[in-house]
Structures are given as C-alpha cells and as structure tokens.
Amino acid sequence: MKLLIVEDDTAFAATLVRRLSKHGFDCQERHQADEALHACHQFRPDYLILDMKLAADNGLMLIKPIRALLPDIRIVLLTGFASIATAVEAIQMGANDYLAKPVDTQMLLKALKGENSEPNTLKVETDIESKPMSPERLEWEHINQVLSSNDGNVSETARQLGMHRRTLQRKLQRKPVIK
C-alpha cells in the first residue's frame, strides 16, 4: 500500500508519515506541487493525501493530472480552509474524499480505505444546512467561491470583491465557526 503525502507543512507531513506507517502504508512525502507530480511518476502510489494549500500553489490543480496518470489512485484532499465550494470542486475534479484539518488517524484511515459511511462533503453540507449560517460564514463561503473561480488567485479575487489583498487574506485565515 503505497501512500504519497503532499503537504507543505513539513512537521505535519512527518507526523502523518509516522502515524500511517504504523498502519502498514509505505509512505513518501513531498512538499511542493512539482515534486508531487514527479513522485507520482516515480513512486506510483495507490493512495494520495493532498493538502489544498501548498505554499503558493493550490492542491486542487494537481487532482486532474494525477488522476490522468494514476486512474485507480485514491485521493483524499486535506484542508485547513474547508468550504462547501472547495469540497464540491475537489470531488468534481476527482478527489475521493475531502477532510478538514485537524483530522484524527481513524478518520484518515477510513477515508483512505473508502470506508466512510457518508462522504465528509455530505456531512459538512448537512451540518451547515441544518442551521442558519451566520453573516460571517456566508461572507467566507462567498469569498471562497470567488477565489475558486479565479483558480486561487488572491489578487484577482480581491479586485473582483473590491477589497484590499491583505484584507482578503485576513478574512480567509479567519474561518467562521458554524453556529
């Protein structure tokens, strides 16, 4: 069971390698988008844990080329910036599961093995739809949709939303709690 972990946080990637190696995975880690594609050609993993934010790159852009190269790979997208828009986009692009950080080992193992009784995407939507969203959450979701339509380009998104780039970056870092 070959597993490639693509995560720009080296400490977190090392932790994932240690955790998942104990469960029988042959793990390799990469920290940049170009390294990830090269590793997929060389290592030929069966499983992939992919961070959505890879320094200046967007992990979503890797899903289609990796899926084209390795059609049977199981892709789990991990993100600290979960939103309905990116969850839907990730699944449409070919990810098998979408998990919000922090994630425990058991949930990650279930996602990798395809044992989640309901996809995390549906659980996120159910949680949000069962309660009205706060204005802050609605704004955050809208910002993420615009950001997604601009392929992660923060400058263009800020221009379209009529706000300063730094303001947009601060708003993206403060994910509102679902109330």
C-alpha positions as CSV (number, residue, x, y, z in Angstrom):
1,M,0.0,0.0,0.0
2,K,2.0,3.0,-1.3
3,L,0.9,6.3,0.1
4,L,2.2,9.7,-1.1
5,I,1.6,12.6,1.3
6,V,1.8,16.1,-0.3
7,E,1.8,18.7,2.5
8,D,3.8,21.9,2.7
9,D,4.0,21.8,6.5
10,T,7.0,19.5,6.9
11,A,6.3,18.8,10.6
12,F,2.7,17.8,9.9
13,A,3.8,15.6,6.9
14,A,6.3,13.8,9.1
15,T,3.6,13.2,11.7
16,L,1.3,11.7,9.0
17,V,4.2,9.5,7.7
18,R,4.8,8.2,11.3
19,R,1.1,7.6,12.0
20,L,0.3,5.9,8.7
21,S,3.4,3.8,8.5
22,K,2.3,2.1,11.7
23,H,-0.9,1.0,9.8
24,G,1.1,-0.7,7.0
25,F,1.5,2.1,4.5
26,D,4.7,2.6,2.6
27,C,4.9,6.4,2.8
28,Q,6.7,9.1,0.9
29,E,6.2,12.8,1.5
30,R,6.6,15.8,-0.8
31,H,6.2,19.5,-0.1
32,Q,5.6,21.2,-3.4
33,A,3.3,20.7,-6.4
34,D,6.1,19.9,-8.9
35,E,7.7,17.4,-6.5
36,A,4.3,15.7,-6.2
37,L,3.8,15.1,-9.9
38,H,7.4,13.8,-10.2
39,A,6.8,11.4,-7.2
40,C,3.6,10.1,-8.8
41,H,5.6,9.2,-11.9
42,Q,8.4,7.5,-10.0
43,F,6.7,6.1,-6.8
44,R,3.3,5.2,-8.4
45,P,1.3,5.4,-5.2
46,D,-2.0,3.7,-4.6
47,Y,-3.1,6.4,-2.2
48,L,-2.6,10.2,-2.0
49,I,-3.2,12.6,0.8
50,L,-3.1,16.1,-0.8
51,D,-3.1,19.4,1.1
52,M,-5.2,22.0,-0.6
53,K,-2.9,24.9,0.1
54,L,0.7,24.2,-1.0
55,A,2.6,27.4,-0.3
56,A,1.9,29.5,-3.4
57,D,0.1,26.6,-5.2
58,N,-3.4,25.1,-5.0
59,G,-3.5,21.4,-4.4
60,L,-6.7,21.2,-6.4
61,M,-4.8,21.8,-9.6
62,L,-2.9,18.5,-9.0
63,I,-6.0,16.3,-8.9
64,K,-6.7,16.0,-12.6
65,P,-3.1,15.4,-13.8
66,I,-2.6,12.8,-11.0
67,R,-6.0,11.1,-11.8
68,A,-5.0,11.0,-15.5
69,L,-1.6,9.4,-14.7
70,L,-3.0,7.1,-12.0
71,P,-6.7,6.4,-12.6
72,D,-7.1,4.0,-9.7
73,I,-5.4,6.1,-7.1
74,R,-7.5,7.0,-4.0
75,I,-7.2,10.8,-3.4
76,V,-8.0,12.4,-0.1
77,L,-7.9,16.2,0.0
78,L,-7.0,17.7,3.4
79,T,-7.5,21.3,4.1
80,G,-7.5,23.8,6.9
81,F,-9.8,26.0,4.9
82,A,-12.8,23.8,4.3
83,S,-15.8,25.2,2.5
84,I,-18.7,23.8,0.6
85,A,-17.4,25.3,-2.7
86,T,-14.0,23.7,-2.5
87,A,-15.4,20.4,-1.3
88,V,-17.7,20.2,-4.3
89,E,-14.9,21.3,-6.6
90,A,-12.5,18.7,-5.2
91,I,-15.0,15.9,-5.6
92,Q,-15.9,17.0,-9.2
93,M,-12.2,17.1,-10.1
94,G,-11.7,13.6,-9.0
95,A,-10.9,13.5,-5.3
96,N,-12.4,10.6,-3.4
97,D,-12.8,12.3,-0.1
98,Y,-12.4,15.8,1.4
99,L,-11.4,16.2,5.1
100,A,-11.0,19.3,7.2
101,K,-7.9,19.7,9.4
102,P,-7.4,18.7,12.1
103,V,-8.2,15.1,11.3
104,D,-7.7,12.0,13.5
105,T,-5.9,8.9,12.3
106,Q,-9.0,6.7,12.3
107,M,-11.0,9.2,10.1
108,L,-8.0,9.4,7.8
109,L,-7.7,5.7,7.5
110,K,-11.4,5.3,6.8
111,A,-11.1,7.9,4.0
112,L,-8.0,6.3,2.5
113,K,-9.7,2.8,2.5
114,G,-13.1,4.2,1.3
115,E,-14.8,3.1,4.5
116,N,-16.6,6.4,5.4
117,S,-20.3,5.6,5.6
118,E,-21.0,9.0,4.3
119,P,-18.6,11.3,2.5
120,N,-17.2,14.1,4.6
121,T,-18.5,16.5,1.9
122,L,-22.1,15.5,2.6
123,K,-21.6,15.7,6.4
124,V,-20.3,19.3,6.0
125,E,-23.3,20.3,3.9
126,T,-25.7,18.6,6.3
127,D,-24.2,20.4,9.3
128,I,-24.3,23.7,7.6
129,E,-27.8,23.3,6.1
130,S,-29.3,22.2,9.4
131,K,-28.6,25.6,11.0
132,P,-28.7,29.0,9.5
133,M,-25.3,30.4,8.6
134,S,-24.0,33.5,10.3
135,P,-23.3,36.5,8.1
136,E,-19.6,35.9,8.7
137,R,-19.9,32.4,7.4
138,L,-21.9,33.5,4.4
139,E,-19.3,36.0,3.5
140,W,-16.5,33.4,3.9
141,E,-18.3,31.0,1.7
142,H,-18.8,33.7,-1.0
143,I,-15.2,34.7,-0.8
144,N,-14.1,31.1,-1.3
145,Q,-16.4,30.6,-4.3
146,V,-14.9,33.7,-6.0
147,L,-11.4,32.6,-5.1
148,S,-12.2,29.2,-6.6
149,S,-13.5,30.7,-9.8
150,N,-10.2,32.6,-10.0
151,D,-8.1,29.4,-9.6
152,G,-6.8,30.6,-6.2
153,N,-5.6,34.0,-7.5
154,V,-5.9,36.1,-4.4
155,S,-5.1,39.4,-6.2
156,E,-7.8,38.9,-8.8
157,T,-10.3,37.8,-6.2
158,A,-9.6,40.9,-4.1
159,R,-10.0,43.1,-7.1
160,Q,-13.4,41.5,-8.0
161,L,-14.6,41.7,-4.4
162,G,-13.5,45.4,-4.1
163,M,-11.2,44.8,-1.2
164,H,-7.5,45.1,-0.4
165,R,-5.5,41.9,-0.9
166,R,-4.3,41.9,2.7
167,T,-7.9,42.3,3.9
168,L,-8.9,39.3,1.8
169,Q,-6.0,37.2,3.2
170,R,-7.1,38.0,6.8
171,K,-10.7,37.1,6.0
172,L,-9.6,33.8,4.5
173,Q,-7.5,32.9,7.6
174,R,-10.4,33.5,10.0
175,K,-12.8,30.7,9.1
176,P,-16.0,31.4,11.0
177,V,-17.4,28.8,13.2
178,I,-20.6,27.1,12.2
179,K,-23.2,28.2,14.7
